[in-house]
Amino acid sequence: MIRYRNRESGELISRHQVKLLHPNTSIPSVWGESVYEGLGIDPVPFPEKPNPSGTYKVVTEGEPTQDSSGDWAGTWSERDMTTDEKTAWDQEEAERIRASRDTLLAETDYLGLSDVTMSSAMITYRQALRDVPQQTGFPSTVSWPTKP
């Protein structure tokens, strides 16, 4: 991902925002040093966004850094989720896990038909699936039962 540092304001902007700042300028499709100079921007390439190191962590765009040759590079920073973000994450994760659980239950529903005798191992497995939301640590930690 590449963003652009506006030389005047110092803010990071997208390619689209650069074009909006210069509405009456014909900008070529391939941008090089002369385009950067003419638009008053510097490219800021970002490395691939890393995954958060923990459950209640968020990775956000950090401040770009400039090396000794004047080239800019994007950085990522990690922070703890706010209380509201944790609540929203827990709700979304709980919904996702319940949907997965429901799919696993649906895959074995045919065993509950009147002409099929369900094994005790399957009854235990299905009950364990239904009990997933009551596990300690749900939804951030889930221990899935093993299908017999």
PAKE-89954 format. One record per residue: x, y, z of N, C-alpha, C, O in turn; residue in one letter. Coordinates in nm, 3 decimals. Layout:
BEGIN
R      n_xx      n_yy      n_zz     ca_xx     ca_yy     ca_zz      c_xx      c_yy      c_zz      o_xx      o_yy      o_zz   residu
R         X         Y         Z         X         Y         Z         X         Y         Z         X         Y         Z        A
...
END
This chain:
BEGIN
R      n_xx      n_yy      n_zz     ca_xx     ca_yy     ca_zz      c_xx      c_yy      c_zz      o_xx      o_yy      o_zz   residu
R     0.085    -0.117     0.000     0.000     0.000     0.000     0.090     0.124     0.000     0.189     0.130     0.073        M
R     0.054     0.219    -0.082     0.129     0.346    -0.085     0.033     0.459    -0.052    -0.077     0.468    -0.107        I
R     0.077     0.544     0.037     0.006     0.668     0.067     0.102     0.779     0.026     0.215     0.753    -0.015        R
R     0.057     0.900     0.038     0.141     1.013    -0.002     0.142     1.116     0.110     0.039     1.144     0.172        Y
R     0.260     1.170     0.134     0.276     1.273     0.236     0.269     1.408     0.166     0.351     1.438     0.079        R
R     0.172     1.488     0.205     0.158     1.622     0.151     0.272     1.706     0.209     0.281     1.724     0.331        N
R     0.359     1.757     0.124     0.476     1.832     0.171     0.436     1.960     0.246     0.508     2.003     0.337        R
R     0.325     2.018     0.210     0.281     2.142     0.274     0.224     2.117     0.413     0.261     2.184     0.509        E
R     0.134     2.021     0.424     0.067     1.998     0.553     0.129     1.886     0.635     0.112     1.879     0.756        S
R     0.203     1.797     0.567     0.262     1.683     0.636     0.167     1.566     0.655     0.208     1.460     0.703        G
R     0.039     1.585     0.618    -0.058     1.477     0.639    -0.044     1.368     0.533     0.002     1.393     0.422        E
R    -0.085     1.246     0.570    -0.087     1.135     0.476    -0.219     1.134     0.403    -0.326     1.148     0.463        L
R    -0.210     1.119     0.271    -0.331     1.119     0.189    -0.325     1.005     0.088    -0.217     0.955     0.055        I
R    -0.440     0.966     0.039    -0.448     0.860    -0.061    -0.428     0.917    -0.201    -0.426     1.039    -0.220        S
R    -0.413     0.830    -0.298    -0.399     0.871    -0.438    -0.523     0.950    -0.481    -0.514     1.050    -0.552        R
R    -0.640     0.901    -0.437    -0.765     0.970    -0.470    -0.766     1.111    -0.411    -0.808     1.206    -0.478        H
R    -0.721     1.125    -0.288    -0.718     1.257    -0.225    -0.621     1.351    -0.296    -0.646     1.471    -0.307        Q
R    -0.510     1.297    -0.345    -0.414     1.378    -0.420    -0.484     1.436    -0.543    -0.469     1.554    -0.574        V
R    -0.559     1.352    -0.612    -0.630     1.398    -0.733    -0.735     1.503    -0.698    -0.755     1.598    -0.774        K
R    -0.802     1.487    -0.585    -0.902     1.586    -0.543    -0.837     1.720    -0.509    -0.898     1.825    -0.530        L
R    -0.715     1.718    -0.458    -0.644     1.842    -0.425    -0.598     1.917    -0.551    -0.568     2.036    -0.545        L
R    -0.593     1.846    -0.663    -0.546     1.905    -0.789    -0.649     1.878    -0.899    -0.619     1.808    -0.995        H
R    -0.770     1.934    -0.886    -0.878     1.902    -0.980    -0.854     1.949    -1.123    -0.908     1.890    -1.217        P
R    -0.776     2.051    -1.141    -0.754     2.105    -1.276    -0.618     2.065    -1.332    -0.567     2.130    -1.423        N
R    -0.560     1.959    -1.277    -0.429     1.913    -1.320    -0.443     1.778    -1.389    -0.508     1.687    -1.337        T
R    -0.383     1.767    -1.506    -0.380     1.639    -1.577    -0.267     1.556    -1.515    -0.150     1.591    -1.526        S
R    -0.304     1.447    -1.451    -0.205     1.364    -1.382    -0.189     1.233    -1.459    -0.288     1.165    -1.486        I
R    -0.066     1.197    -1.494    -0.044     1.072    -1.569    -0.080     0.950    -1.483    -0.087     0.960    -1.360        P
R    -0.103     0.837    -1.547    -0.140     0.716    -1.474    -0.022     0.657    -1.397    -0.041     0.594    -1.293        S
R     0.099     0.676    -1.448     0.218     0.628    -1.378     0.285     0.748    -1.314     0.320     0.845    -1.381        V
R     0.304     0.740    -1.184     0.363     0.852    -1.111     0.510     0.826    -1.084     0.549     0.717    -1.041        W
R     0.592     0.927    -1.111     0.734     0.920    -1.084     0.778     1.044    -1.010     0.696     1.122    -0.962        G
R     0.909     1.062    -1.001     0.965     1.175    -0.926     0.914     1.310    -0.974     0.886     1.398    -0.893        E
R     0.902     1.327    -1.107     0.857     1.457    -1.157     0.711     1.484    -1.117     0.675     1.598    -1.091        S
R     0.629     1.381    -1.113     0.489     1.398    -1.071     0.485     1.431    -0.922     0.412     1.521    -0.880        V
R     0.563     1.359    -0.843     0.567     1.387    -0.698     0.608     1.532    -0.673     0.550     1.601    -0.590        Y
R     0.710     1.575    -0.746     0.760     1.712    -0.729     0.652     1.813    -0.768     0.628     1.910    -0.696        E
R     0.587     1.791    -0.882     0.486     1.884    -0.931     0.363     1.891    -0.841     0.299     1.996    -0.831        G
R     0.330     1.780    -0.776     0.212     1.776    -0.688     0.245     1.810    -0.543     0.156     1.826    -0.460        L
R     0.374     1.821    -0.513     0.415     1.855    -0.376     0.388     1.742    -0.278     0.343     1.764    -0.165        G
R     0.417     1.619    -0.323     0.394     1.503    -0.238     0.516     1.413    -0.236     0.602     1.423    -0.324        I
R     0.523     1.327    -0.138     0.626     1.223    -0.130     0.556     1.090    -0.113     0.462     1.080    -0.034        D
R     0.600     0.986    -0.187     0.539     0.855    -0.167     0.579     0.798    -0.031     0.692     0.814     0.014        P
R     0.484     0.732     0.033     0.510     0.669     0.162     0.462     0.524     0.152     0.346     0.495     0.179        V
R     0.554     0.433     0.111     0.514     0.293     0.103     0.498     0.233     0.243     0.577     0.263     0.333        P
R     0.398     0.151     0.259     0.374     0.084     0.387     0.404    -0.064     0.371     0.370    -0.124     0.269        F
R     0.467    -0.124     0.471     0.481    -0.269     0.468     0.343    -0.332     0.489     0.248    -0.263     0.526        P
R     0.335    -0.462     0.467     0.207    -0.531     0.489     0.162    -0.510     0.634     0.243    -0.516     0.727        E
R     0.034    -0.488     0.651    -0.020    -0.462     0.784    -0.008    -0.589     0.869    -0.056    -0.695     0.828        K
R     0.055    -0.580     0.985     0.069    -0.699     1.070    -0.061    -0.731     1.143    -0.148    -0.646     1.159        P
R    -0.072    -0.855     1.185    -0.186    -0.895     1.266    -0.166    -0.846     1.408    -0.052    -0.834     1.454        N
R    -0.273    -0.818     1.479    -0.259    -0.776     1.619    -0.194    -0.888     1.701    -0.210    -1.006     1.669        P
R    -0.122    -0.851     1.805    -0.050    -0.950     1.886    -0.140    -1.018     1.988    -0.100    -1.118     2.048        S
R    -0.261    -0.967     2.007    -0.351    -1.027     2.105    -0.496    -1.001     2.069    -0.526    -0.930     1.973        G
R    -0.584    -1.059     2.148    -0.728    -1.050     2.121    -0.780    -0.908     2.122    -0.851    -0.869     2.030        T
R    -0.748    -0.832     2.223    -0.806    -0.698     2.234    -0.705    -0.590     2.193    -0.689    -0.489     2.261        Y
R    -0.638    -0.614     2.081    -0.541    -0.521     2.025    -0.588    -0.475     1.888    -0.657    -0.548     1.817        K
R    -0.549    -0.353     1.850    -0.583    -0.296     1.720    -0.455    -0.243     1.657    -0.377    -0.173     1.722        V
R    -0.433    -0.276     1.531    -0.317    -0.225     1.457    -0.365    -0.107     1.373    -0.460    -0.119     1.295        V
R    -0.299     0.007     1.390    -0.337     0.128     1.317    -0.214     0.186     1.247    -0.100     0.154     1.278        T
R    -0.243     0.272     1.151    -0.138     0.339     1.078    -0.060     0.429     1.174    -0.119     0.509     1.246        E
R     0.073     0.415     1.174     0.156     0.498     1.260     0.213     0.616     1.185     0.182     0.639     1.068        G
R     0.295     0.690     1.252     0.360     0.806     1.189     0.466     0.758     1.091     0.545     0.668     1.123        E
R     0.470     0.816     0.971     0.574     0.777     0.876     0.711     0.824     0.925     0.723     0.922     0.999        P
R     0.812     0.752     0.883     0.948     0.789     0.919     1.026     0.820     0.792     0.995     0.770     0.684        T
R     1.127     0.903     0.807     1.210     0.942     0.694     1.352     0.896     0.722     1.406     0.922     0.830        Q
R     1.413     0.826     0.625     1.550     0.781     0.646     1.650     0.889     0.605     1.611     0.998     0.563        D
R     1.777     0.860     0.619     1.882     0.960     0.594     1.888     1.005     0.449     1.940     1.113     0.420        S
R     1.836     0.923     0.356     1.837     0.963     0.215     1.712     1.043     0.178     1.697     1.085     0.063        S
R     1.622     1.064     0.275     1.503     1.144     0.249     1.380     1.065     0.209     1.273     1.122     0.187        G
R     1.394     0.932     0.198     1.280     0.848     0.161     1.190     0.825     0.283     1.237     0.811     0.396        D
R     1.060     0.823     0.256     0.962     0.802     0.361     0.916     0.656     0.363     0.915     0.589     0.260        W
R     0.880     0.610     0.480     0.825     0.475     0.495     0.715     0.478     0.600     0.726     0.545     0.703        A
R     0.609     0.406     0.570     0.498     0.398     0.663     0.528     0.301     0.776     0.609     0.210     0.762        G
R     0.461     0.321     0.887     0.477     0.233     1.002     0.339     0.194     1.054     0.238     0.257     1.022        T
R     0.337     0.091     1.134     0.215     0.046     1.200     0.237     0.052     1.350     0.348     0.030     1.398        W
R     0.133     0.083     1.421     0.142     0.082     1.567     0.026     0.000     1.622    -0.077    -0.018     1.556        S
R     0.044    -0.048     1.741    -0.058    -0.131     1.804    -0.103    -0.064     1.933    -0.024    -0.006     2.007        E
R    -0.233    -0.075     1.959    -0.288    -0.019     2.082    -0.394    -0.113     2.136    -0.443    -0.200     2.064        R
R    -0.430    -0.093     2.261    -0.539    -0.169     2.320    -0.672    -0.116     2.268    -0.685     0.004     2.241        D
R    -0.770    -0.204     2.255    -0.904    -0.161     2.215    -0.967    -0.079     2.327    -0.939    -0.101     2.445        M
R    -1.052     0.013     2.289    -1.130     0.087     2.387    -1.240    -0.006     2.439    -1.263    -0.113     2.382        T
R    -1.306     0.034     2.544    -1.415    -0.046     2.600    -1.524    -0.069     2.496    -1.575    -0.180     2.483        T
R    -1.559     0.035     2.421    -1.661     0.022     2.317    -1.615    -0.073     2.206    -1.695    -0.153     2.157        D
R    -1.489    -0.066     2.168    -1.436    -0.155     2.064    -1.437    -0.299     2.113    -1.469    -0.390     2.036        E
R    -1.401    -0.321     2.239    -1.403    -0.456     2.295    -1.546    -0.513     2.293    -1.567    -0.628     2.255        K
R    -1.642    -0.431     2.332    -1.781    -0.475     2.333    -1.827    -0.513     2.193    -1.889    -0.617     2.173        T
R    -1.796    -0.428     2.095    -1.835    -0.455     1.957    -1.765    -0.581     1.904    -1.827    -0.662     1.835        A
R    -1.636    -0.596     1.936    -1.560    -0.713     1.890    -1.620    -0.839     1.951    -1.640    -0.939     1.881        W
R    -1.649    -0.836     2.081    -1.708    -0.953     2.148    -1.841    -0.992     2.083    -1.867    -1.110     2.061        D
R    -1.924    -0.893     2.052    -2.054    -0.922     1.989    -2.036    -0.983     1.850    -2.103    -1.082     1.817        Q
R    -1.947    -0.927     1.770    -1.923    -0.979     1.636    -1.864    -1.120     1.640    -1.904    -1.208     1.564        E
R    -1.767    -1.139     1.730    -1.702    -1.269     1.743    -1.802    -1.373     1.793    -1.802    -1.487     1.745        E
R    -1.887    -1.336     1.889    -1.988    -1.429     1.940    -2.084    -1.470     1.828    -2.121    -1.587     1.817        A
R    -2.125    -1.375     1.745    -2.213    -1.407     1.632    -2.145    -1.500     1.534    -2.207    -1.595     1.485        E
R    -2.018    -1.475     1.505    -1.943    -1.559     1.411    -1.929    -1.701     1.466    -1.947    -1.798     1.392        R
R    -1.898    -1.713     1.594    -1.880    -1.845     1.654    -2.013    -1.919     1.660    -2.018    -2.039     1.632        I
R    -2.120    -1.850     1.696    -2.251    -1.916     1.699    -2.291    -1.964     1.559    -2.350    -2.071     1.546        R
R    -2.259    -1.887     1.456    -2.290    -1.929     1.319    -2.211    -2.055     1.283    -2.265    -2.145     1.219        A
R    -2.084    -2.061     1.322    -2.002    -2.180     1.298    -2.059    -2.300     1.373    -2.069    -2.410     1.319        S
R    -2.097    -2.275     1.497    -2.157    -2.381     1.579    -2.286    -2.432     1.515    -2.309    -2.553     1.509        R
R    -2.370    -2.340     1.469    -2.497    -2.378     1.406    -2.474    -2.462     1.280    -2.549    -2.555     1.251        D
R    -2.369    -2.428     1.205    -2.336    -2.506     1.085    -2.296    -2.648     1.124    -2.338    -2.745     1.060        T
R    -2.213    -2.660     1.228    -2.171    -2.793     1.274    -2.291    -2.874     1.324    -2.299    -2.995     1.299        L
R    -2.382    -2.809     1.393    -2.503    -2.879     1.437    -2.587    -2.924     1.317    -2.637    -3.037     1.314        L
R    -2.603    -2.836     1.221    -2.684    -2.867     1.103    -2.627    -2.986     1.026    -2.702    -3.064     0.966        A
R    -2.495    -3.000     1.027    -2.431    -3.112     0.957    -2.467    -3.247     1.019    -2.456    -3.350     0.953        E
R    -2.511    -3.247     1.144    -2.547    -3.372     1.211    -2.696    -3.382     1.241    -2.739    -3.477     1.306        T
R    -2.775    -3.287     1.194    -2.919    -3.290     1.219    -2.986    -3.418     1.166    -3.081    -3.468     1.226        D
R    -2.937    -3.469     1.055    -2.999    -3.587     0.996    -2.995    -3.707     1.091    -3.075    -3.799     1.080        Y
R    -2.900    -3.704     1.187    -2.890    -3.814     1.283    -3.003    -3.812     1.386    -3.022    -3.909     1.459        L
R    -3.077    -3.701     1.390    -3.187    -3.689     1.484    -3.321    -3.729     1.424    -3.424    -3.714     1.489        G
R    -3.321    -3.779     1.302    -3.446    -3.822     1.239    -3.501    -3.946     1.310    -3.426    -4.022     1.372        L
R    -3.629    -3.965     1.299    -3.695    -4.073     1.373    -3.649    -4.213     1.331    -3.659    -4.307     1.410        S
R    -3.598    -4.229     1.210    -3.556    -4.361     1.165    -3.405    -4.386     1.185    -3.351    -4.483     1.133        D
R    -3.338    -4.297     1.259    -3.195    -4.309     1.285    -3.174    -4.309     1.437    -3.235    -4.229     1.509        V
R    -3.087    -4.397     1.482    -3.054    -4.399     1.625    -2.923    -4.325     1.642    -2.819    -4.365     1.589        T
R    -2.928    -4.217     1.718    -2.808    -4.136     1.740    -2.724    -4.199     1.851    -2.775    -4.236     1.957        M
R    -2.594    -4.211     1.826    -2.504    -4.269     1.927    -2.491    -4.174     2.045    -2.514    -4.054     2.033        S
R    -2.453    -4.229     2.158    -2.435    -4.145     2.277    -2.319    -4.048     2.256    -2.322    -3.937     2.309        S
R    -2.218    -4.087     2.180    -2.105    -3.997     2.151    -2.152    -3.876     2.070    -2.107    -3.764     2.092        A
R    -2.245    -3.902     1.976    -2.297    -3.792     1.893    -2.387    -3.702     1.977    -2.386    -3.580     1.959        M
R    -2.465    -3.760     2.066    -2.550    -3.679     2.155    -2.462    -3.589     2.241    -2.493    -3.471     2.259        I
R    -2.352    -3.644     2.293    -2.258    -3.565     2.375    -2.193    -3.455     2.293    -2.178    -3.342     2.341        T
R    -2.153    -3.487     2.171    -2.091    -3.389     2.081    -2.186    -3.273     2.053    -2.148    -3.157     2.061        Y
R    -2.311    -3.307     2.018    -2.409    -3.203     1.986    -2.438    -3.116     2.108    -2.456    -2.995     2.094        R
R    -2.444    -3.176     2.226    -2.467    -3.097     2.346    -2.347    -3.006     2.373    -2.364    -2.891     2.414        Q
R    -2.226    -3.057     2.350    -2.106    -2.974     2.369    -2.106    -2.855     2.273    -2.064    -2.745     2.310        A
R    -2.155    -2.876     2.150    -2.167    -2.765     2.056    -2.266    -2.660     2.107    -2.240    -2.540     2.099        L
R    -2.380    -2.707     2.161    -2.478    -2.613     2.213    -2.424    -2.536     2.333    -2.466    -2.424     2.360        R
R    -2.331    -2.598     2.406    -2.275    -2.537     2.528    -2.157    -2.442     2.499    -2.107    -2.378     2.592        D
R    -2.114    -2.433     2.376    -1.999    -2.348     2.342    -2.014    -2.205     2.398    -1.919    -2.154     2.456        V
R    -2.130    -2.138     2.381    -2.141    -2.001     2.433    -2.132    -1.989     2.586    -2.111    -1.880     2.638        P
R    -2.147    -2.100     2.657    -2.136    -2.095     2.803    -1.995    -2.122     2.853    -1.970    -2.119     2.974        Q
R    -1.901    -2.148     2.762    -1.763    -2.175     2.802    -1.700    -2.052     2.866    -1.730    -1.939     2.828        Q
R    -1.614    -2.075     2.964    -1.538    -1.966     3.024    -1.448    -1.904     2.917    -1.379    -1.975     2.845        T
R    -1.449    -1.772     2.908    -1.366    -1.704     2.810    -1.434    -1.678     2.677    -1.377    -1.611     2.591        G
R    -1.555    -1.730     2.659    -1.627    -1.706     2.533    -1.655    -1.557     2.519    -1.695    -1.496     2.618        F
R    -1.635    -1.495     2.405    -1.602    -1.552     2.275    -1.454    -1.547     2.239    -1.415    -1.596     2.133        P
R    -1.370    -1.491     2.326    -1.229    -1.477     2.288    -1.154    -1.610     2.293    -1.054    -1.627     2.224        S
R    -1.202    -1.705     2.373    -1.141    -1.837     2.381    -1.251    -1.941     2.367    -1.347    -1.941     2.444        T
R    -1.236    -2.029     2.269    -1.335    -2.134     2.247    -1.262    -2.267     2.232    -1.163    -2.278     2.160        V
R    -1.313    -2.366     2.300    -1.261    -2.502     2.285    -1.367    -2.584     2.212    -1.471    -2.617     2.269        S
R    -1.340    -2.615     2.085    -1.439    -2.686     2.005    -1.435    -2.836     2.036    -1.327    -2.894     2.047        W
R    -1.552    -2.897     2.051    -1.555    -3.041     2.075    -1.514    -3.118     1.949    -1.526    -3.067     1.838        P
R    -1.465    -3.240     1.968    -1.423    -3.323     1.856    -1.540    -3.409     1.810    -1.605    -3.476     1.890        T
R    -1.564    -3.405     1.680    -1.675    -3.483     1.625    -1.639    -3.632     1.630    -1.531    -3.671     1.587        K
R    -1.732    -3.714     1.681    -1.703    -3.859     1.690    -1.702    -3.925     1.553    -1.680    -4.045     1.542        P
END
